[in-house]
């Protein structure tokens, strides 16, 4: 019997079973989450007398873009706490997974990202006390994080262990170094660059589409394409069909890494966040309408929030 590879073992775990999708499946999940949230919020607006207001709801694509923007904010916050790469990567994974269960129109990412990072630090054995955690954050209380922690864990189906591309990159580094001892400088440089490319992949859907070893190979190929072609040529010398399939996967991975490296235009983020503000605060639209009509709103009909997170 052939030995199991890291890729085979990964496919037997809960991360692959619960959080791996095709592009079509992923788009469908986001559309369903978006549609469910819109229907729910429309009912809440109607209950509070806001159903006749011209509220523009976010699209599934706009939701995804906003989540990816806050993944960037997560990276900044992880840097503030001087957290290692794997903790940051786990927190980003939590944030992206959470929004396959809920919409940003239900829970604003600016609140959820704090709970994700705090939970990730605990899950990755890098515990930070809640008091120390909130001391470095503006307008964030221990209660505001702790009241969302269970909601986040539940949305994650309590699967808190996350596998990333960083460990496979190191494994490939050791294997390639043993195979090509005369190219040790190239291998070392490729390792360091690949880690940066793996970090870029966090800001895309790569982790939903590919296994960590596949992402690692894509990152290494971006770091030194010739080196990885030589390495795979040796490893798959007698399996050309498999090598061709793997090269196709690597090409796709590289496209996602490229996508993750691109930053969203600030104007798009501002426009999405403005739409989200009025979805979550329809009373502001009502106030504008009332001012235009020369009428005054009653005190109770000024603001509706779609969750306890504010």
N, C-alpha and C positions, 0 to 999 in steps of 0.2 A: 504493500500500500504506500502510495506517495505521501510524503510529509506535508502537513498543512502549512500553508504560507500565512503571513500576517493578514493578507487580504482575505483568505478563506476564513480565518478566525474572526475577523471583523464582521463578516457577513452572517455569523452565527449569533451575534449579540443584539441587544435591544436597540442600540443606536441605529443599526442598519434596518432592523425590523420596523421601527417606529418613525424614523426620520430620514429615510432614503426614498427618493421619488424620481420619476421621469419629469422632464420639463412640462409635459402636458398635465400630469398629475398635480404638480406644484401650482401651476396656473389655475387649475380647477379648484384646488383647496382655497386659494386666495380669493377667487371669485365668490365662492360659497360663504366664506367668512365675511366678506364685504357685503354681500346681499343680505345675510342674516342680520348684520349690525344695522344696516339701513332700515330694514323692516322694523327692527326693535326700536330704533330711535324715532322713527316716524310715529310709532304708537305713543311713545313718551311725549313727543311734541304735540300730538293731537290731544292727549290727556290734559296738557297744560295750556291749551289754546293757541299753539303756535303752528298748527297744521297749514295755515294759509300763507305762511311766510316763504319767500323765495330762497330756501336753504339749498346750497349746492353741496351734495355729498361727495366725499372722496371716491375716486375709482380705486380698484385693486392695485393698479400700477402706481398710483400716487401714494398709496399706503406703503407699498414695498420701498419706494424711494425714500419716504420719510423714515422708515425703519433703518435703512442702510445709512442714512445721514446720522441717526442716533447711535449706530454702531461706531461711527467715527468719534462721536462724543464719548462713547464708552472707552475707546482707546485713550482719549485725553484724560479721562477720569482715572483709568488704571495707571497711567503715568504719574498722576498726582499722588497716588498711594504707593508708587514704586513697586507695583506688582509684577511678577514674572510673566513671560509670554503666555504660558499655558493657562494661567488664571484669567488673563485678559481674553484669550481665545474662548475659554469656557463661558465667560460672561456674555460675550458676543453671540455665541451659539444659543444660550438661553434666551436672549432677546429676540433673535430671529425665530426660534421655535415657538416662543410665546405668541408671536403674531401669526402663527398658523392655527391658533386656537381662538384668538380674540382679535378684534379690529382696533386700530389706533383711535377710532371714533368712540370706542368704549373705554379704553385705558390709554392715556397719553404716554408716549414713550419716555418723556422726561421724568415721569414718576417710576415707571417700570425698570428703567435702566439702573437706578440705585439699588433696587431689590435684587436684580440679577447679579450685579457685581458683588454685593454683600453675600449672597448665597453661593456664588462661584468661589469666593475666597474660602468659605467654610468647606465646600465640597472638595477643593483642591488642597486641603490641609494648610491653608495660609490664613488662619483665623485672625480677624480684626474685631475687637469689641465694638458693639454698636455705638457706644459713646465716642470712641476714637474715630470711628468711621464718619459720624455725622459732624464732628468738630471741624473737619476740613471742607464741608459742603455748605453752600449758602442756602438758607431757607429750607433746610431738610431736618426733620426731627426723627428721633429713634422710632417713634410711633408710626410715622408715615411710611417707614421702610418695613417695620415688623408686621404691619397690618396687610401688606401686600406679599410678604414672603411666602405664605402658604398658597395664596392664589397663583403665584408664579410656579411653585413646586408642583402644584396640582395640574397646571397647564402643561407642564413638562412630563406628565405621567410619572412623576417622581423618579425619572431616569436622569440622575444628576452627574453620572460619569460621562465625560465627553472625550472621544479620541480625536486627536489632531494630527496634522501632517508633520509636526516638528520631530517626533520620535522616529518615524520612518525615514525622514531625511538623514538623521544621525546614523540609522542602520545602514542605509545605502552608502553613506560616507565611509563607514568602516569597510564595507564590502568592496567598494570601488577602489579604495586605498590599498586593500590587500591584492586586488586583481591587477592594479597598475601602480606598483610602488615607485616607479620612476616619474610618475606624474603627480606626486604628493602635493606640490604647490597648487596645481590646477584643482585638485580635489578639495583642498582646504578652502580655496577662494569660492568654488562652486557651492560648498556647504553653506558658507556665510551668506552668499547672495540668495541661495534657495530659501533660506529662512525668511529673508525679506519678501520674496515672492509669495511664500506661504502665508505671510501676514497679509499681503494684498488680497489673497483669496478669501480672507475672512469677510471682506466687504462685497461679496458676490454670493450667488447661490451654489457655489462649488461644493460645499460640504453636504448639501442635500442631494447632489447629483453623482458624486464620486466618492470612492473610499479614500481614507487618509494616505495609503501607499500610492494610489493613483495621483492624488494631488501633489504628493512629495516628488514623484517622478516628473510631473509637469513643471514644478518649481525648479527642479534640478536641470531640466532641459532648457528652461529659460536662462538659467545661470550659465550653462556651458553645453550647448546643443551637441557639439562634436564629441565631447567626453561621454555624454549619455548615450549617444548613438553607438559609440565603440563598446561601451559597457553592455548595453542590451544586445548588441550584435554577438558578443561572446556568450552571454547568458542564454540566448535563444538561437544559438547557431543551428541547432537541429530542429527548431520549431518555427520555421519562417511564417506560417499562418498565424500563430499566436503573436509573433512579433509585429506583424502587420496590424492585427487588431489592437495591440497595445499602443502602437504609434498613433492610431486613429483616436484612441482615448486621450493620449497625451496632448494631441493637437486641440481637442475640445477643452481639456483642462486649461491649457494656455490661454484660450480665448476668455475663459471665466476669470483667470488671474488678471488679464489685461483690463477686463471690465471693472474688477475690484480696485485697480490702481487709479481709475478715473474718478475724479471728484464731481459731485453734483453741483450744478450751477447754483449760486446763492439765491438768484432770483426765483428759481424753481422751488427751492425749499421754502422761501418766504411766502410764495403764492400758495403752496400746499398748506402751510401752517395757518395762513389766514383763513382758508376755507375750513380747516379743522376748528379754528376758534369759533366760527359762527355756527358750525354744526353742534358744538358742545355748549354754546351760549346763544341760543336763538333769541333770547330776550334782547340782545344787543341789536339784532335786526328789527325787532319789534319796536324798540325805542326809536330807531331811525325812522321807521315808517310812521310812528306816532308823531314825531317831530315834524315830518313832512305834512302830515294831516292836521297839525295843530291840536292834537289830543294828548292826553297824559295817561300813562299806564298805571294800573293799580300796583301797590307795593309788592304783591306776591308774584306777579307775572313778569319778573325781570330777568330771571336766570334759571336755566335748567342744566343740571349736570348729569351725565350718563353713567357715572360711577362715583364711588366714594373717594377716588384718588384726586378729585378736583380738577 
